[in-house]
Amino acid sequence: MQSTPPATPATILALNNVEVIYDHVALAIKGVSLEVPQGGMVALLGANGAGKSTMLKSISGLLRAERGLVTRGEIRFLGRNIDALAPQRRVELGIVQVLEGRRVFEHLTPDENLVAASAVRGNRHDMARQRDRVYSYFPRLAERRGAESGYLSGGEQQMLAIGRALMTAPKLLMLDEPSLGLAPLLVAEIFDIVRRINQDEGLSVLLVEQNAVAALEVVSEGYLMENGRIVMRDSAAAMKNNPDIREFYLGAGERRDFRDIKHYRRRKRWLS
């Protein structure tokens, strides 16, 4: 009897040959294609300035606020082309982005921050249920729920930023450099919580990171971005063992400019 091949996971997010231009002049993203499977965790890696944050903003719809525009290709969420949708409409569909830099309302308490984020959807009962869910994942926030958020530690503020995003009941959570400025132990704790949320609830995650070491420990697949282009796509395990990734992004060996040595020739193979 012939065995049935395993089903291919459905794709929640698909970018096809996307191009982004700022101020109608500066080409920032050059023909990027990327997929996030339903319930999957995917990392977008690369150095500062590679175009990672621009890529997230093209998905969340925040580009226009920075005079950016998707000029080519398409972005599809749950099979629907969302290129023309406003940012708030994308949130209603289930896309949420946690911006770089721990953006919270510092004069409000964690409780008030979460309530403010819940205004996007649902009623009072939904708000209470979502808030309890956030506190179950981030018990440290529950302990500080009455303090002004400006007095929270950097790690606690990052937890709150993620918690605010969860209050919108997203289908796709996009995290922009969540490890920035945090101690390694805090980074490991936050990434472990995000992985638990992914496993417990099937929430799809697109993680943008410079910290490839931490990111590749929690995702199943990764993309490497350089100068606005995707130059590599592979499983997390394969990327961790790739000599180029190990040398330039995992801190193995002396770090040098990628273009100044012979390894740069390998990058051309990635583009083929």
KEPAMI-257871 format. One record per residue (C-alpha): chain; y, z, x. Coordinates in Angstrom, 1 decimal. Layout:
! KEPAMI-257871
<rec unit="A" py="Y" pz="Z" px="X"/>
...
END
This chain:
! KEPAMI-257871
<rec unit="A" py="0.0" pz="0.0" px="0.0"/>
<rec unit="A" py="3.4" pz="-1.0" px="1.4"/>
<rec unit="A" py="5.8" pz="1.9" px="2.0"/>
<rec unit="A" py="9.2" pz="1.8" px="0.5"/>
<rec unit="A" py="12.0" pz="1.8" px="3.1"/>
<rec unit="A" py="14.4" pz="4.8" px="2.9"/>
<rec unit="A" py="17.4" pz="4.3" px="0.8"/>
<rec unit="A" py="20.7" pz="3.6" px="2.6"/>
<rec unit="A" py="23.3" pz="6.3" px="1.9"/>
<rec unit="A" py="26.1" pz="5.1" px="-0.4"/>
<rec unit="A" py="29.5" pz="4.6" px="1.3"/>
<rec unit="A" py="32.4" pz="6.7" px="-0.1"/>
<rec unit="A" py="35.1" pz="5.2" px="2.2"/>
<rec unit="A" py="35.1" pz="1.7" px="3.8"/>
<rec unit="A" py="37.9" pz="0.2" px="5.9"/>
<rec unit="A" py="37.6" pz="-3.5" px="6.5"/>
<rec unit="A" py="39.7" pz="-5.2" px="9.3"/>
<rec unit="A" py="42.7" pz="-2.9" px="8.6"/>
<rec unit="A" py="46.0" pz="-3.6" px="10.4"/>
<rec unit="A" py="49.0" pz="-1.3" px="10.3"/>
<rec unit="A" py="52.6" pz="-2.1" px="11.4"/>
<rec unit="A" py="55.6" pz="0.3" px="11.7"/>
<rec unit="A" py="59.1" pz="-0.9" px="10.9"/>
<rec unit="A" py="57.8" pz="-4.4" px="10.4"/>
<rec unit="A" py="57.5" pz="-4.8" px="14.2"/>
<rec unit="A" py="55.2" pz="-2.3" px="16.0"/>
<rec unit="A" py="51.5" pz="-3.1" px="15.6"/>
<rec unit="A" py="49.7" pz="0.3" px="15.6"/>
<rec unit="A" py="46.3" pz="-0.4" px="14.2"/>
<rec unit="A" py="44.5" pz="-3.7" px="15.0"/>
<rec unit="A" py="41.6" pz="-4.8" px="12.9"/>
<rec unit="A" py="39.9" pz="-1.5" px="12.3"/>
<rec unit="A" py="36.7" pz="-1.3" px="10.3"/>
<rec unit="A" py="35.1" pz="2.1" px="9.6"/>
<rec unit="A" py="32.7" pz="3.7" px="7.1"/>
<rec unit="A" py="32.1" pz="7.2" px="5.9"/>
<rec unit="A" py="28.8" pz="7.7" px="4.0"/>
<rec unit="A" py="28.6" pz="9.7" px="0.8"/>
<rec unit="A" py="28.1" pz="13.3" px="1.9"/>
<rec unit="A" py="28.4" pz="12.4" px="5.6"/>
<rec unit="A" py="30.4" pz="13.8" px="8.4"/>
<rec unit="A" py="32.0" pz="11.3" px="10.7"/>
<rec unit="A" py="34.3" pz="11.8" px="13.7"/>
<rec unit="A" py="37.1" pz="9.5" px="14.9"/>
<rec unit="A" py="37.7" pz="10.3" px="18.6"/>
<rec unit="A" py="40.3" pz="9.2" px="21.1"/>
<rec unit="A" py="43.1" pz="10.2" px="23.3"/>
<rec unit="A" py="46.6" pz="11.1" px="22.1"/>
<rec unit="A" py="48.4" pz="8.0" px="20.8"/>
<rec unit="A" py="45.2" pz="6.0" px="20.2"/>
<rec unit="A" py="46.1" pz="5.6" px="16.5"/>
<rec unit="A" py="43.9" pz="8.2" px="14.9"/>
<rec unit="A" py="46.5" pz="9.9" px="12.8"/>
<rec unit="A" py="47.9" pz="6.6" px="11.7"/>
<rec unit="A" py="44.4" pz="5.7" px="10.5"/>
<rec unit="A" py="44.2" pz="8.8" px="8.4"/>
<rec unit="A" py="47.7" pz="8.2" px="6.9"/>
<rec unit="A" py="46.7" pz="4.7" px="5.9"/>
<rec unit="A" py="43.8" pz="6.2" px="3.9"/>
<rec unit="A" py="45.8" pz="9.0" px="2.3"/>
<rec unit="A" py="48.8" pz="6.8" px="1.6"/>
<rec unit="A" py="51.3" pz="8.7" px="3.7"/>
<rec unit="A" py="52.2" pz="5.7" px="5.9"/>
<rec unit="A" py="55.2" pz="4.6" px="3.8"/>
<rec unit="A" py="57.0" pz="7.9" px="4.4"/>
<rec unit="A" py="57.0" pz="7.0" px="8.1"/>
<rec unit="A" py="57.9" pz="3.3" px="7.5"/>
<rec unit="A" py="54.4" pz="2.2" px="8.1"/>
<rec unit="A" py="52.5" pz="-0.5" px="6.2"/>
<rec unit="A" py="49.0" pz="-1.8" px="5.9"/>
<rec unit="A" py="49.6" pz="-5.5" px="6.3"/>
<rec unit="A" py="46.0" pz="-6.8" px="6.5"/>
<rec unit="A" py="42.5" pz="-5.8" px="5.5"/>
<rec unit="A" py="41.5" pz="-3.4" px="2.7"/>
<rec unit="A" py="40.7" pz="0.2" px="2.2"/>
<rec unit="A" py="38.0" pz="1.0" px="-0.4"/>
<rec unit="A" py="37.2" pz="4.4" px="-1.9"/>
<rec unit="A" py="34.1" pz="4.7" px="-4.0"/>
<rec unit="A" py="34.1" pz="0.9" px="-4.2"/>
<rec unit="A" py="37.7" pz="0.7" px="-5.4"/>
<rec unit="A" py="40.5" pz="-1.0" px="-3.4"/>
<rec unit="A" py="43.2" pz="1.7" px="-3.1"/>
<rec unit="A" py="45.7" pz="-0.2" px="-0.9"/>
<rec unit="A" py="48.3" pz="-0.2" px="-3.7"/>
<rec unit="A" py="47.9" pz="3.4" px="-4.9"/>
<rec unit="A" py="50.5" pz="6.1" px="-4.4"/>
<rec unit="A" py="49.5" pz="9.2" px="-2.3"/>
<rec unit="A" py="49.3" pz="11.5" px="-5.4"/>
<rec unit="A" py="47.0" pz="9.0" px="-7.1"/>
<rec unit="A" py="44.7" pz="9.0" px="-4.1"/>
<rec unit="A" py="44.6" pz="12.8" px="-4.3"/>
<rec unit="A" py="43.6" pz="12.6" px="-7.9"/>
<rec unit="A" py="40.8" pz="10.3" px="-7.0"/>
<rec unit="A" py="39.5" pz="12.9" px="-4.5"/>
<rec unit="A" py="41.1" pz="12.0" px="-1.1"/>
<rec unit="A" py="42.8" pz="14.8" px="0.7"/>
<rec unit="A" py="44.2" pz="15.0" px="4.2"/>
<rec unit="A" py="44.8" pz="18.2" px="6.2"/>
<rec unit="A" py="47.7" pz="17.2" px="8.5"/>
<rec unit="A" py="48.0" pz="18.1" px="12.1"/>
<rec unit="A" py="49.9" pz="21.2" px="12.9"/>
<rec unit="A" py="48.7" pz="23.8" px="10.3"/>
<rec unit="A" py="51.2" pz="22.9" px="7.5"/>
<rec unit="A" py="51.4" pz="25.9" px="5.2"/>
<rec unit="A" py="54.2" pz="27.5" px="3.2"/>
<rec unit="A" py="55.0" pz="30.3" px="5.7"/>
<rec unit="A" py="57.1" pz="32.3" px="3.2"/>
<rec unit="A" py="54.2" pz="32.4" px="0.7"/>
<rec unit="A" py="51.1" pz="34.5" px="0.9"/>
<rec unit="A" py="47.7" pz="32.8" px="1.3"/>
<rec unit="A" py="47.0" pz="33.5" px="-2.4"/>
<rec unit="A" py="50.3" pz="31.8" px="-3.4"/>
<rec unit="A" py="49.6" pz="28.9" px="-1.1"/>
<rec unit="A" py="46.2" pz="28.3" px="-2.7"/>
<rec unit="A" py="47.7" pz="28.6" px="-6.2"/>
<rec unit="A" py="50.4" pz="26.0" px="-5.3"/>
<rec unit="A" py="47.8" pz="23.5" px="-4.1"/>
<rec unit="A" py="45.8" pz="24.0" px="-7.3"/>
<rec unit="A" py="48.6" pz="22.5" px="-9.4"/>
<rec unit="A" py="47.2" pz="19.1" px="-8.5"/>
<rec unit="A" py="44.4" pz="19.4" px="-11.0"/>
<rec unit="A" py="42.6" pz="21.7" px="-13.3"/>
<rec unit="A" py="43.5" pz="24.7" px="-15.4"/>
<rec unit="A" py="43.8" pz="28.4" px="-14.7"/>
<rec unit="A" py="40.1" pz="29.0" px="-14.9"/>
<rec unit="A" py="39.5" pz="26.1" px="-12.4"/>
<rec unit="A" py="42.1" pz="27.5" px="-10.1"/>
<rec unit="A" py="40.5" pz="31.0" px="-10.0"/>
<rec unit="A" py="37.1" pz="29.5" px="-9.4"/>
<rec unit="A" py="38.3" pz="27.2" px="-6.6"/>
<rec unit="A" py="40.2" pz="30.1" px="-5.0"/>
<rec unit="A" py="37.1" pz="32.3" px="-5.0"/>
<rec unit="A" py="35.2" pz="29.5" px="-3.4"/>
<rec unit="A" py="37.8" pz="29.2" px="-0.6"/>
<rec unit="A" py="37.7" pz="32.9" px="0.0"/>
<rec unit="A" py="33.9" pz="32.8" px="0.1"/>
<rec unit="A" py="34.1" pz="30.3" px="3.0"/>
<rec unit="A" py="37.0" pz="32.0" px="4.7"/>
<rec unit="A" py="36.6" pz="35.8" px="4.2"/>
<rec unit="A" py="39.3" pz="36.4" px="6.8"/>
<rec unit="A" py="41.8" pz="34.8" px="4.4"/>
<rec unit="A" py="40.7" pz="37.1" px="1.6"/>
<rec unit="A" py="41.5" pz="40.0" px="3.8"/>
<rec unit="A" py="45.0" pz="38.7" px="4.5"/>
<rec unit="A" py="45.6" pz="37.3" px="1.0"/>
<rec unit="A" py="48.7" pz="39.5" px="0.4"/>
<rec unit="A" py="50.4" pz="38.9" px="3.8"/>
<rec unit="A" py="53.1" pz="36.2" px="4.4"/>
<rec unit="A" py="51.4" pz="33.2" px="5.8"/>
<rec unit="A" py="53.9" pz="32.9" px="8.6"/>
<rec unit="A" py="52.4" pz="36.1" px="10.1"/>
<rec unit="A" py="48.9" pz="34.8" px="10.1"/>
<rec unit="A" py="47.3" pz="33.8" px="13.4"/>
<rec unit="A" py="47.0" pz="30.1" px="14.3"/>
<rec unit="A" py="43.3" pz="30.1" px="13.4"/>
<rec unit="A" py="44.0" pz="31.8" px="10.0"/>
<rec unit="A" py="46.7" pz="29.3" px="9.3"/>
<rec unit="A" py="44.3" pz="26.5" px="10.0"/>
<rec unit="A" py="41.8" pz="28.1" px="7.7"/>
<rec unit="A" py="44.5" pz="28.3" px="5.0"/>
<rec unit="A" py="45.4" pz="24.6" px="5.5"/>
<rec unit="A" py="41.8" pz="23.6" px="4.9"/>
<rec unit="A" py="41.5" pz="26.0" px="2.0"/>
<rec unit="A" py="44.6" pz="24.4" px="0.4"/>
<rec unit="A" py="42.9" pz="21.1" px="0.6"/>
<rec unit="A" py="39.7" pz="22.4" px="-1.0"/>
<rec unit="A" py="41.8" pz="23.6" px="-3.9"/>
<rec unit="A" py="42.2" pz="20.0" px="-5.0"/>
<rec unit="A" py="38.4" pz="19.6" px="-5.4"/>
<rec unit="A" py="38.2" pz="16.7" px="-3.0"/>
<rec unit="A" py="35.4" pz="14.2" px="-2.6"/>
<rec unit="A" py="36.6" pz="13.2" px="0.9"/>
<rec unit="A" py="38.2" pz="15.8" px="3.3"/>
<rec unit="A" py="40.1" pz="14.3" px="6.2"/>
<rec unit="A" py="41.0" pz="16.7" px="9.0"/>
<rec unit="A" py="43.6" pz="15.7" px="11.6"/>
<rec unit="A" py="43.1" pz="17.6" px="14.9"/>
<rec unit="A" py="42.0" pz="21.0" px="13.4"/>
<rec unit="A" py="41.2" pz="22.4" px="16.9"/>
<rec unit="A" py="44.8" pz="21.8" px="18.2"/>
<rec unit="A" py="46.1" pz="24.9" px="19.9"/>
<rec unit="A" py="43.1" pz="27.1" px="19.0"/>
<rec unit="A" py="40.8" pz="29.1" px="21.2"/>
<rec unit="A" py="37.3" pz="27.7" px="21.6"/>
<rec unit="A" py="35.6" pz="30.5" px="19.6"/>
<rec unit="A" py="38.0" pz="29.9" px="16.7"/>
<rec unit="A" py="37.4" pz="26.2" px="16.9"/>
<rec unit="A" py="33.6" pz="26.7" px="16.8"/>
<rec unit="A" py="34.0" pz="29.1" px="13.8"/>
<rec unit="A" py="36.2" pz="26.6" px="11.8"/>
<rec unit="A" py="33.9" pz="23.7" px="12.5"/>
<rec unit="A" py="30.9" pz="25.7" px="11.5"/>
<rec unit="A" py="32.5" pz="26.5" px="8.2"/>
<rec unit="A" py="33.4" pz="22.8" px="7.6"/>
<rec unit="A" py="29.8" pz="21.9" px="8.4"/>
<rec unit="A" py="28.6" pz="24.5" px="5.9"/>
<rec unit="A" py="30.9" pz="23.1" px="3.2"/>
<rec unit="A" py="29.5" pz="19.7" px="3.9"/>
<rec unit="A" py="25.9" pz="20.8" px="3.6"/>
<rec unit="A" py="26.4" pz="23.1" px="0.7"/>
<rec unit="A" py="28.5" pz="20.9" px="-1.5"/>
<rec unit="A" py="27.9" pz="17.4" px="-0.1"/>
<rec unit="A" py="31.6" pz="17.0" px="0.6"/>
<rec unit="A" py="32.3" pz="13.9" px="2.8"/>
<rec unit="A" py="34.3" pz="14.6" px="5.9"/>
<rec unit="A" py="36.3" pz="12.4" px="8.3"/>
<rec unit="A" py="37.3" pz="14.4" px="11.3"/>
<rec unit="A" py="40.0" pz="13.2" px="13.7"/>
<rec unit="A" py="39.7" pz="14.9" px="17.1"/>
<rec unit="A" py="40.6" pz="14.8" px="20.8"/>
<rec unit="A" py="38.1" pz="17.6" px="21.4"/>
<rec unit="A" py="35.1" pz="15.4" px="21.5"/>
<rec unit="A" py="32.8" pz="18.3" px="22.6"/>
<rec unit="A" py="33.4" pz="20.3" px="19.5"/>
<rec unit="A" py="33.5" pz="17.3" px="17.1"/>
<rec unit="A" py="30.2" pz="15.8" px="18.2"/>
<rec unit="A" py="28.4" pz="19.1" px="17.6"/>
<rec unit="A" py="29.1" pz="19.0" px="13.9"/>
<rec unit="A" py="29.2" pz="15.3" px="12.9"/>
<rec unit="A" py="26.3" pz="12.8" px="12.6"/>
<rec unit="A" py="28.2" pz="9.7" px="13.7"/>
<rec unit="A" py="31.3" pz="8.9" px="15.7"/>
<rec unit="A" py="33.9" pz="6.2" px="16.3"/>
<rec unit="A" py="35.9" pz="5.9" px="19.5"/>
<rec unit="A" py="39.5" pz="4.6" px="19.2"/>
<rec unit="A" py="41.7" pz="3.2" px="21.9"/>
<rec unit="A" py="45.1" pz="1.5" px="21.6"/>
<rec unit="A" py="44.7" pz="1.0" px="17.9"/>
<rec unit="A" py="41.2" pz="-0.5" px="18.0"/>
<rec unit="A" py="37.7" pz="0.8" px="17.5"/>
<rec unit="A" py="35.8" pz="0.3" px="20.8"/>
<rec unit="A" py="32.6" pz="2.2" px="20.0"/>
<rec unit="A" py="30.5" pz="3.3" px="17.1"/>
<rec unit="A" py="27.3" pz="5.3" px="17.5"/>
<rec unit="A" py="25.4" pz="8.4" px="16.5"/>
<rec unit="A" py="26.8" pz="11.7" px="17.7"/>
<rec unit="A" py="23.7" pz="12.3" px="19.9"/>
<rec unit="A" py="24.1" pz="8.9" px="21.5"/>
<rec unit="A" py="27.8" pz="9.4" px="22.1"/>
<rec unit="A" py="27.2" pz="12.7" px="23.8"/>
<rec unit="A" py="24.7" pz="11.1" px="26.2"/>
<rec unit="A" py="26.8" pz="8.0" px="26.9"/>
<rec unit="A" py="28.1" pz="8.1" px="30.5"/>
<rec unit="A" py="31.5" pz="6.7" px="29.6"/>
<rec unit="A" py="32.0" pz="9.2" px="26.8"/>
<rec unit="A" py="30.8" pz="12.0" px="29.1"/>
<rec unit="A" py="33.2" pz="11.1" px="31.9"/>
<rec unit="A" py="36.3" pz="10.5" px="29.9"/>
<rec unit="A" py="36.0" pz="12.6" px="26.8"/>
<rec unit="A" py="33.5" pz="15.4" px="27.5"/>
<rec unit="A" py="34.9" pz="16.5" px="30.8"/>
<rec unit="A" py="32.0" pz="15.5" px="33.0"/>
<rec unit="A" py="33.2" pz="14.6" px="36.4"/>
<rec unit="A" py="36.7" pz="13.8" px="37.6"/>
<rec unit="A" py="39.0" pz="12.5" px="34.8"/>
<rec unit="A" py="40.7" pz="9.3" px="35.7"/>
<rec unit="A" py="42.6" pz="6.5" px="33.9"/>
<rec unit="A" py="40.1" pz="4.4" px="32.0"/>
<rec unit="A" py="41.7" pz="1.2" px="33.1"/>
<rec unit="A" py="41.8" pz="1.9" px="36.8"/>
<rec unit="A" py="38.1" pz="1.9" px="37.5"/>
<rec unit="A" py="35.2" pz="-0.4" px="37.1"/>
<rec unit="A" py="33.9" pz="1.5" px="34.0"/>
<rec unit="A" py="36.7" pz="-0.3" px="32.0"/>
<rec unit="A" py="34.5" pz="-3.4" px="32.1"/>
<rec unit="A" py="32.0" pz="-1.6" px="30.0"/>
<rec unit="A" py="34.7" pz="-1.1" px="27.3"/>
<rec unit="A" py="34.9" pz="-4.9" px="27.0"/>
<rec unit="A" py="31.2" pz="-4.9" px="26.1"/>
<rec unit="A" py="31.9" pz="-2.3" px="23.3"/>
<rec unit="A" py="34.4" pz="-4.8" px="21.8"/>
<rec unit="A" py="31.9" pz="-7.7" px="21.7"/>
END
